[in-house]
Amino acid sequence: MAKYVEIARELSDRIINSTYPADSYLPSESELQEEFQASRDTIRKALNLLADRKRIVKEKGKGSRILPTEMVTFPSSGLTSFKELASLSTQKIETDVTRFETTNDPKILKNLNLDPHEEAVYIQRVRSYDGQRVILDENYINPNIIPGLTKEIAADSLYEYIENVLQKPVGFARKEITVEPATSAQKKLLDMNGNDLLVVVRSFTYLENGTLFDYSESRHRPDKFKFLDFSRRESL
């Protein structure tokens, strides 16, 4: 792990446990350099990561002010694996594979362009941020396109396996975002914090060559996340 990521995580932990309370300021860059025995460039990279993750905001002439930590910024566009996000996250992130099996659900088979006599791989994973279970991911994968999946691979990184082991570049996804009531089963898997609704991101994900290989449903606790996107205007 890069040293600036280690420093960012340590500072994030102090923010979470209120060693540095909301609306207070981090120590100066020079003080952080001395404490962590790091270069100014390394400290600035750590602070930039904290700013990107909305832990702090940099104020000219004042320093780095601590932001409230109730919500996690989550990208709604782009195709980044959860492991890649976790590697740069300042939160403690964990994955628990709660189900790994096959399904012949007709709706799922149709979504994946599979024949009625075939089966899809079903993976259910619960994601925890800072000890709270706040994301329920369900993936349905075409095993003809992505063979050899195991529970251990699902616990690590599907994209890493697909791209590095199978040598099949992931290309793009079509996404739909809705807000829906949580079922009793979903409430048992997540720490709902009194919420009855979940933000649902449904994705059809394709390889670079245009082959559909994954249909997923990712459910997020609404009070814990905010979704960011970047849009560029194009005249028609």
C-alpha positions as CSV (number, residue, x, y, z in Angstrom):
1,M,0.0,0.0,0.0
2,A,1.3,3.4,-0.9
3,K,2.4,5.5,2.1
4,Y,0.1,8.4,1.3
5,V,-2.9,5.9,1.4
6,E,-1.7,4.6,4.8
7,I,-1.5,8.2,6.1
8,A,-4.9,9.1,4.7
9,R,-6.5,6.0,6.3
10,E,-4.9,6.9,9.7
11,L,-6.2,10.4,9.5
12,S,-9.6,9.1,8.4
13,D,-9.7,6.8,11.4
14,R,-9.0,9.8,13.7
15,I,-11.8,11.8,12.0
16,I,-14.3,8.9,12.4
17,N,-13.5,8.4,16.1
18,S,-13.6,12.2,16.6
19,T,-10.0,12.7,17.5
20,Y,-10.4,15.4,15.0
21,P,-14.0,16.5,15.4
22,A,-16.2,17.9,12.5
23,D,-15.5,21.5,11.7
24,S,-12.1,21.4,13.4
25,Y,-8.8,21.5,11.4
26,L,-6.2,18.9,10.7
27,P,-2.6,19.7,11.9
28,S,-0.6,21.7,9.4
29,E,1.3,20.0,6.6
30,S,4.6,20.5,8.3
31,E,3.3,19.0,11.5
32,L,2.0,16.0,9.6
33,Q,5.3,15.7,7.8
34,E,7.1,15.5,11.1
35,E,4.6,13.0,12.7
36,F,4.6,10.6,9.7
37,Q,8.2,11.1,8.7
38,A,6.9,11.8,5.1
39,S,7.7,14.3,2.4
40,R,5.5,17.3,1.7
41,D,4.4,15.7,-1.6
42,T,3.3,12.5,0.2
43,I,1.3,14.5,2.8
44,R,-0.4,16.5,0.0
45,K,-1.3,13.3,-1.8
46,A,-2.9,12.0,1.4
47,L,-4.8,15.2,2.0
48,N,-6.0,15.2,-1.7
49,L,-7.3,11.7,-1.2
50,L,-9.2,12.8,2.0
51,A,-10.6,15.7,0.1
52,D,-11.7,13.5,-2.8
53,R,-13.4,11.2,-0.3
54,K,-15.2,14.2,1.3
55,R,-13.4,13.8,4.6
56,I,-12.0,17.3,4.5
57,V,-12.2,20.5,2.6
58,K,-9.2,22.7,2.0
59,E,-9.6,26.3,3.0
60,K,-7.0,28.8,1.7
61,G,-5.1,30.4,4.5
62,K,-6.7,28.2,7.2
63,G,-5.9,24.6,6.4
64,S,-7.9,21.3,6.1
65,R,-11.3,21.5,7.8
66,I,-13.0,18.3,8.9
67,L,-16.3,17.5,7.3
68,P,-19.1,15.5,8.9
69,T,-18.7,11.7,8.2
70,E,-22.3,10.6,7.9
71,M,-22.3,10.1,4.1
72,V,-20.0,8.2,1.7
73,T,-19.4,9.6,-1.8
74,F,-20.0,6.8,-4.3
75,P,-19.5,7.2,-8.1
76,S,-22.6,6.4,-10.2
77,S,-20.8,6.4,-13.5
78,G,-17.6,4.6,-14.7
79,L,-16.6,1.0,-14.2
80,T,-14.4,0.6,-11.1
81,S,-14.3,-2.6,-9.1
82,F,-15.1,-2.5,-5.4
83,K,-11.6,-3.7,-4.6
84,E,-10.1,-0.8,-6.6
85,L,-12.3,1.7,-4.7
86,A,-11.4,0.0,-1.4
87,S,-7.7,0.3,-2.1
88,L,-7.9,4.1,-2.2
89,S,-10.7,4.5,0.4
90,T,-10.2,6.2,3.7
91,Q,-13.0,4.0,5.2
92,K,-12.6,0.5,6.5
93,I,-14.3,-1.6,3.8
94,E,-15.1,-5.3,4.1
95,T,-16.9,-7.8,1.8
96,D,-18.8,-10.9,3.0
97,V,-19.9,-13.4,0.4
98,T,-23.2,-14.6,1.8
99,R,-24.4,-16.8,-1.2
100,F,-22.5,-18.4,-4.1
101,E,-24.7,-20.7,-6.2
102,T,-26.4,-21.2,-9.5
103,T,-29.9,-20.1,-10.6
104,N,-32.3,-21.0,-13.4
105,D,-34.7,-18.1,-12.8
106,P,-36.2,-17.5,-16.2
107,K,-36.0,-13.7,-15.8
108,I,-32.3,-13.8,-15.0
109,L,-31.6,-16.2,-17.9
110,K,-33.4,-13.9,-20.2
111,N,-31.5,-10.9,-19.0
112,L,-28.2,-12.7,-19.7
113,N,-29.4,-14.1,-23.1
114,L,-29.1,-17.7,-21.7
115,D,-31.2,-20.6,-22.9
116,P,-34.0,-21.9,-20.6
117,H,-32.1,-25.1,-19.9
118,E,-28.9,-23.2,-18.8
119,E,-27.9,-21.7,-15.4
120,A,-26.4,-18.5,-14.3
121,V,-23.9,-18.0,-11.4
122,Y,-25.5,-16.1,-8.5
123,I,-23.3,-14.2,-6.1
124,Q,-24.6,-12.3,-3.1
125,R,-22.2,-10.0,-1.2
126,V,-22.7,-7.7,1.7
127,R,-20.4,-4.6,1.8
128,S,-19.5,-3.0,5.1
129,Y,-18.2,0.6,5.6
130,D,-16.6,1.4,8.9
131,G,-18.4,-1.6,10.5
132,Q,-21.8,-0.9,9.1
133,R,-23.4,-3.2,6.6
134,V,-24.7,-0.7,4.0
135,I,-24.5,-2.3,0.5
136,L,-26.1,-5.5,-0.7
137,D,-24.6,-6.6,-4.1
138,E,-26.2,-9.4,-6.2
139,N,-24.5,-10.5,-9.4
140,Y,-25.8,-12.9,-12.0
141,I,-23.1,-14.0,-14.4
142,N,-23.0,-16.0,-17.6
143,P,-20.6,-18.9,-16.9
144,N,-20.2,-19.5,-20.6
145,I,-18.5,-16.1,-20.9
146,I,-16.9,-16.0,-17.4
147,P,-15.9,-19.6,-16.5
148,G,-14.1,-20.8,-13.4
149,L,-15.7,-18.5,-10.8
150,T,-15.3,-19.5,-7.2
151,K,-16.4,-18.0,-3.8
152,E,-12.8,-17.0,-3.2
153,I,-12.7,-15.0,-6.4
154,A,-16.0,-13.4,-5.5
155,A,-14.6,-12.3,-2.1
156,D,-11.6,-10.7,-3.8
157,S,-12.4,-9.1,-7.2
158,L,-14.5,-10.3,-10.1
159,Y,-13.0,-7.7,-12.4
160,E,-9.5,-8.6,-11.5
161,Y,-10.2,-12.2,-12.3
162,I,-11.9,-11.4,-15.6
163,E,-9.3,-9.0,-16.8
164,N,-6.0,-10.4,-15.4
165,V,-6.7,-14.2,-15.4
166,L,-9.2,-14.6,-18.3
167,Q,-7.7,-11.7,-20.2
168,K,-11.1,-10.3,-21.1
169,P,-11.2,-6.5,-20.8
170,V,-14.4,-5.1,-19.2
171,G,-15.9,-2.5,-21.5
172,F,-19.0,-0.7,-20.4
173,A,-22.3,-0.9,-18.5
174,R,-25.9,0.2,-18.8
175,K,-27.3,1.4,-15.5
176,E,-30.7,2.2,-14.0
177,I,-31.0,3.8,-10.6
178,T,-34.3,3.6,-8.6
179,V,-35.4,3.9,-4.9
180,E,-37.4,0.9,-3.7
181,P,-38.8,-0.5,-0.4
182,A,-36.5,-3.0,1.4
183,T,-37.7,-6.5,1.8
184,S,-37.6,-8.2,5.2
185,A,-34.8,-10.5,3.9
186,Q,-32.7,-7.4,2.8
187,K,-33.3,-5.7,6.2
188,K,-31.8,-8.7,7.9
189,L,-28.7,-8.5,5.8
190,L,-28.1,-4.8,6.2
191,D,-27.9,-2.3,9.1
192,M,-30.9,-0.2,8.0
193,N,-30.6,2.4,10.7
194,G,-34.4,2.8,10.7
195,N,-34.7,3.2,6.9
196,D,-37.3,1.3,4.9
197,L,-36.0,2.3,1.5
198,L,-32.9,1.3,-0.5
199,V,-31.2,3.0,-3.5
200,V,-31.0,0.3,-6.2
201,V,-28.5,0.4,-9.1
202,R,-29.3,-2.2,-11.8
203,S,-26.4,-2.8,-14.2
204,F,-25.9,-4.7,-17.4
205,T,-22.2,-5.0,-17.9
206,Y,-20.4,-5.9,-21.1
207,L,-16.9,-6.9,-22.2
208,E,-14.9,-4.6,-24.4
209,N,-16.1,-6.6,-27.5
210,G,-19.8,-5.9,-26.6
211,T,-20.5,-9.3,-25.0
212,L,-23.0,-9.1,-22.1
213,F,-21.6,-11.1,-19.1
214,D,-23.2,-9.7,-15.9
215,Y,-26.5,-8.5,-14.7
216,S,-26.3,-7.0,-11.2
217,E,-28.5,-5.3,-8.6
218,S,-26.7,-3.2,-6.0
219,R,-28.7,-1.9,-3.0
220,H,-27.5,1.0,-0.9
221,R,-28.7,2.4,2.4
222,P,-30.0,5.9,1.4
223,D,-28.7,7.9,4.4
224,K,-25.2,6.6,3.9
225,F,-24.4,7.4,0.3
226,K,-24.5,10.2,-2.2
227,F,-24.1,9.4,-5.8
228,L,-21.9,11.6,-8.0
229,D,-21.8,11.9,-11.8
230,F,-20.0,14.0,-14.4
231,S,-21.8,15.2,-17.4
232,R,-20.6,17.1,-20.5
233,R,-23.0,19.1,-22.6
234,E,-23.1,18.1,-26.3
235,S,-25.2,20.0,-28.7
236,L,-27.5,18.0,-30.9
